[in-house]
């Protein structure tokens, strides 16, 4: 079981932690809902849970609960910038269909 976070995303996560003055890890998860059935959860979390899968990328911890890991295994979190928009992008091989905004998917 594995996820990846690109160097650009790591830099943006680190900047967000510094701007918000928080420490801990970035929690990635999956929740029911959204336009396509499942939506990505993306938030700061001060504590790891005993059952979390913990990934570390250049000093940035990413926390994933076991249930979400089933949907996120093999995913890459990236950060893209363009003239029209900038933001985090979920490249998830488990998503069979996703909505136009990229924050919800069907597995």
QUIFENTA-V50047 format. One record per helix or strand. SS is the DSSP state (@ for helix, = for strand). FROM is the first residue (numbers start at 0). TO is the last residue. If there is no record, write none. Layout:
SS|FROM|TO / SS|FROM|TO
This chain:
=|3|4 / @|6|19 / =|24|31 / =|37|44 / =|52|56 / =|59|63 / @|65|71 / =|75|80 / =|85|90 / =|96|97 / =|103|105
